[in-house]
Structure formats: structure tokens, C-alpha cells
């Protein structure tokens, strides 16, 4: 077996860190984007209309002594609002966008933690003097990423497509980077 010198081994580790940096950057951005989209759907496309419909329905139910000609119109509106509330509540429960948003956000935060560590790698390991520690830490990163990949929800295609735009807009860059 050929022994690799410490400097060459650190170079191999640094390349792995760069792969982890790229992987965690794209994964965290896609997960954050998916979380924001699912949260928006839950709050604004399902939750808000359901709440408004339920409030209107409650107000209409509380109305008494309606004239006979308005009764049929109000009855039809009540049925329609009841259907909206029932269907949107069912959709919210069945699809559970809030939980999905939470899962994506948790995954994004875990990826961000590893991304930050990889971003600071050269500060922590500027040379090969602590090579053994660098080896064990990069192996830990590898294990962490495997665990995150296994427990995270699948990233939708539309979330992956957002990553290049986010990077182009500078979402993960710093002004003082070379």
C-alpha cells in the first residue's frame, strides 16, 4: 500500500470539504425554498380562505329574521361556505403542508450547519498540523450528511430549479470573499 504524505492527504480532504460545501449549499437552498412555498400554501392559500369562509359562515348562521325572499339566497350561500370550509379543512389535514414545511425547514437548518462548518474549514484547518482531527471531522460530516439525506423529505423539482437563481442573486455569498 502506498502511503500518501500529509500535505497530499489534506488536499484530498479539502476536495471532499468543497464537495460537501456545494452539496449542502444547494440542498439547504432547495429545502428553505420548499419550506417557504409550503408554508405560504398552508397559510395564504388554505388557512386564510378557510378562516374567512368560516367567519362569514358563522356570521350568516347568526342572522335571524331574514325576509322570505332573502332566505333562499342566504341558505345557498351558507351551504357553499360550508363546503368551502369542509373541503379546505380536509385538504389542509390530508396534505399537511404545515408539517411538510417544518420538515423541509429542519433539513435546511441541518444542511446549513454543515455548510457553515465547511465554509470555515480553512480557518479551522489551514495546514496539515492537525490532520488526524481533520480526518475524523470530515468523516463525521459525511455521516451527518448521510443521516440528513435519509431523514429529509424529497426536494421537489421546482425547489431544485430555484437554487441557481438564488445563488446568482448572492444568497450564500459574502462581500469579503475572494
VMD Tcl script that draws the C-alpha trace (Angstrom):
set ca {
  {0.00 0.00 0.00}
  {1.33 3.42 -0.98}
  {1.45 5.95 1.84}
  {0.24 9.45 0.98}
  {2.09 12.33 2.60}
  {0.17 14.59 4.98}
  {0.02 17.55 2.62}
  {-1.44 15.43 -0.18}
  {-3.93 13.85 2.23}
  {-5.06 17.30 3.40}
  {-5.58 18.23 -0.24}
  {-7.84 15.17 -0.68}
  {-9.78 16.14 2.46}
  {-10.08 19.75 1.23}
  {-11.60 18.49 -2.05}
  {-14.15 16.49 -0.08}
  {-14.95 19.58 2.00}
  {-15.58 21.51 -1.23}
  {-17.95 18.78 -2.45}
  {-19.79 18.92 0.89}
  {-19.90 22.71 0.64}
  {-21.54 22.55 -2.78}
  {-23.92 19.75 -1.80}
  {-25.04 21.40 1.43}
  {-25.42 24.80 -0.25}
  {-27.74 23.50 -2.95}
  {-29.66 21.24 -0.56}
  {-30.19 23.92 2.07}
  {-31.35 26.46 -0.50}
  {-33.79 23.99 -2.06}
  {-35.13 22.92 1.34}
  {-35.55 26.54 2.51}
  {-37.35 27.36 -0.75}
  {-39.65 24.33 -0.41}
  {-40.37 25.22 3.23}
  {-41.30 28.79 2.32}
  {-43.56 27.65 -0.53}
  {-45.36 25.02 1.56}
  {-45.75 27.48 4.43}
  {-47.24 30.03 2.04}
  {-49.68 27.46 0.64}
  {-50.68 26.43 4.16}
  {-51.19 29.97 5.45}
  {-52.39 32.00 2.49}
  {-53.96 29.57 0.03}
  {-55.68 27.24 2.50}
  {-55.64 28.73 6.01}
  {-56.71 32.29 5.23}
  {-59.59 31.43 2.86}
  {-60.79 28.75 5.29}
  {-60.76 31.23 8.16}
  {-62.57 33.91 6.16}
  {-65.18 31.43 4.93}
  {-65.69 30.11 8.48}
  {-66.12 33.64 9.83}
  {-68.63 34.53 7.11}
  {-70.49 31.29 7.71}
  {-70.64 31.98 11.46}
  {-71.96 35.48 10.81}
  {-74.58 34.20 8.37}
  {-75.73 31.46 10.74}
  {-76.19 34.07 13.46}
  {-78.52 36.14 11.26}
  {-82.17 35.83 12.27}
  {-85.48 37.05 10.96}
  {-84.50 37.18 7.31}
  {-87.18 38.13 4.80}
  {-88.54 35.16 2.86}
  {-87.04 36.23 -0.46}
  {-83.52 36.53 1.05}
  {-83.78 33.24 2.93}
  {-83.12 31.02 -0.11}
  {-80.10 33.10 -1.20}
  {-78.64 33.03 2.32}
  {-79.32 29.30 2.59}
  {-77.42 28.68 -0.67}
  {-74.51 30.87 0.46}
  {-74.35 29.00 3.80}
  {-74.18 25.67 2.01}
  {-71.48 26.96 -0.35}
  {-69.40 28.37 2.53}
  {-69.85 25.14 4.49}
  {-68.48 23.20 1.54}
  {-65.51 25.55 1.19}
  {-64.67 25.21 4.89}
  {-65.09 21.43 4.86}
  {-63.09 20.84 1.67}
  {-60.26 23.24 2.54}
  {-60.03 21.84 6.08}
  {-59.83 18.34 4.63}
  {-57.19 19.37 2.12}
  {-55.18 21.04 4.87}
  {-55.36 17.95 7.05}
  {-54.73 15.47 4.25}
  {-51.86 17.27 2.53}
  {-50.45 18.72 5.78}
  {-48.41 21.49 4.16}
  {-47.50 22.94 7.55}
  {-45.76 19.71 8.65}
  {-44.07 19.40 5.27}
  {-42.79 22.98 5.58}
  {-41.47 22.19 9.05}
  {-39.64 19.07 7.82}
  {-38.02 20.99 4.96}
  {-37.01 23.82 7.30}
  {-35.41 21.36 9.77}
  {-33.47 19.70 6.95}
  {-32.35 23.09 5.62}
  {-31.10 24.13 9.05}
  {-29.12 20.90 9.41}
  {-27.58 21.38 5.96}
  {-26.83 24.99 6.84}
  {-24.95 23.88 9.96}
  {-22.66 21.62 7.91}
  {-22.38 24.28 5.18}
  {-21.19 26.82 7.75}
  {-18.62 24.34 9.10}
  {-17.35 23.64 5.57}
  {-17.27 27.37 4.83}
  {-14.95 27.84 7.84}
  {-12.85 24.76 7.12}
  {-9.72 26.62 6.02}
  {-9.82 28.72 9.18}
  {-10.03 25.61 11.34}
  {-7.53 23.56 9.32}
  {-5.17 25.91 7.45}
  {-2.43 23.28 7.18}
  {-1.69 19.60 7.88}
  {-0.64 20.03 11.54}
  {-3.99 18.67 12.79}
  {-4.53 16.11 10.07}
  {-5.91 13.36 12.34}
  {-8.57 15.69 13.71}
  {-9.39 16.87 10.17}
  {-9.83 13.24 9.06}
  {-12.22 12.42 11.87}
  {-14.22 15.63 11.40}
  {-14.67 15.13 7.65}
  {-15.84 11.58 8.34}
  {-18.34 12.96 10.86}
  {-19.59 15.45 8.25}
  {-20.03 12.57 5.82}
  {-22.07 10.64 8.37}
  {-24.16 13.69 9.26}
  {-24.98 14.31 5.61}
  {-25.96 10.69 5.08}
  {-28.30 10.88 8.09}
  {-29.84 14.16 6.91}
  {-30.37 12.73 3.41}
  {-32.14 9.69 4.86}
  {-34.48 11.59 7.20}
  {-35.31 14.56 4.98}
  {-38.33 14.85 2.73}
  {-37.73 14.66 -1.00}
  {-36.95 18.03 -2.53}
  {-39.45 18.83 -5.30}
  {-38.12 19.58 -8.78}
  {-39.42 23.17 -8.64}
  {-37.37 23.78 -5.48}
  {-34.21 22.43 -7.13}
  {-34.80 24.77 -10.06}
  {-34.76 27.76 -7.70}
  {-31.22 27.09 -6.47}
  {-29.27 28.54 -9.42}
  {-31.29 31.75 -9.26}
  {-30.76 32.06 -5.50}
  {-27.01 31.56 -5.89}
  {-26.89 34.06 -8.78}
  {-28.67 36.58 -6.55}
  {-25.91 36.11 -3.97}
  {-27.93 34.36 -1.29}
  {-24.91 32.45 0.04}
  {-22.02 34.73 -0.83}
  {-20.23 37.28 1.26}
  {-18.82 40.58 0.09}
  {-15.38 39.91 1.64}
  {-14.89 36.58 -0.16}
  {-12.24 36.45 -2.85}
}
mol new
graphics top color blue
foreach p $ca { graphics top sphere $p radius 0.5 }
foreach p [lrange $ca 0 end-1] q [lrange $ca 1 end] { graphics top cylinder $p $q radius 0.2 }
display resetview
